[in-house]
Amino acid sequence: MTVPIPTDADLVPTERMQWILDRLAQEDAGLGDPTLLPAPEGRALAERTNTRWNSDLPGMSVREFSIEAPEGHTIQCRLMSPENADSLIMFIHGGGWAFCSMATHERAARLLALEAGAHVLTFDYRLSPEAPFPAGLMDCRSVWTAITAGHPDLASCSGPRALAGDSAGANLALALLLMVQEEQLPAPDAALLFYGVYDADFETASYLGQKDGPGLTRAKMMRYWDWYVAGAADRMSPLVSPLQASDDQLRKLPPMFFNAAAIDPLRSDTENLVRRLRSLGRTDPYSLYPGVVHGFMQMSLELPEARKAAAEAGRAFRELTGS
């Protein structure tokens, strides 16, 4: 199985993607780059600009509850449940480990729940730079532990379980898989990883080719990394850069599904990880979406590719877990 290589045409925004980019440029004119603001201000801006993607929410049962972390703080959780669901997807939101929340990703999470026919659990983990690595990852571990320990608010989630995440959330999901493996904790049955960040190598083909966006840029990613893990040596940990995991660690991971956006500085992260997995004899499915930018699954109100990606992810969940 070969890893698809984007053509020049794949790197040109689709007509609808370009319409969205033009609209965003007009709506966000003068707002500035949130990664150049003090973190609380950038975070507030990211929350505000993401509200446009979270209207007309798919209907389903929603339950909110909290989990007490071992460190003494409370993790707020939201369980979204379509009818007749019994499986569970723990979804970790992206945002450069520094921005975004359950609220910014609610429509995407609900759409995944509908397409997978599964409960989807989202939560607000601690964010950098106030809480750099490993704070957010430890919160993910706390939520996973609550799931496997039979938290009372998750009693209806008796079927297969998967981890999912987009961008930095995909990084945290894959890091959590490696942590679970290392600590010999109960493991998920599968993982769904969307346009993730898996290494701190800023010289890849996509980091150089798509360094100026549109959307996510190389400079923004470098600032996110500086907030999350400042030291170059610390970035070599597989729990920070999962591409640094050993072959044995990667072989032992559960079945995974990957996707990537063609117009994305992070595209090569997924390509390089999938190539490595294929070299180890694994056949984890991977889809490349041409003509779209990083974060495109947030845009399901306006972008057909976002709805297609949610449907494909839901189908992959059912196939990988046999549910």
Secondary structure, 3 states (H helix, E strand, C coil): CCCCCCCCHHHCCCHHHHHHHHHHHHHCCCCCCHHHCCHHHHHHHHHHHHHHHCCCCCCCEEEEEEEECCCCCEEEEEEEECCCCCCEEEEECCCCCCCCCCCCCHHHHHHHHHHHCCEEEEECCCCCCCCCCCHHHHHHHHHHHHHHCCCHHHCCCCCCEEEEEECHHHHHHHHHHHHHHHHCCCCCCEEEEECCCCCCCCCCHHHHHCCCCCCCCHHHHHHHHHHHCCCCCHHHCCCCCHHHCCHHHHHCCCCEEEEEEEECCCHHHHHHHHHHHHHCCCCCCEEEEEEEECCHHHHCCCCHHHHHHHHHHHHHHHHHHCC
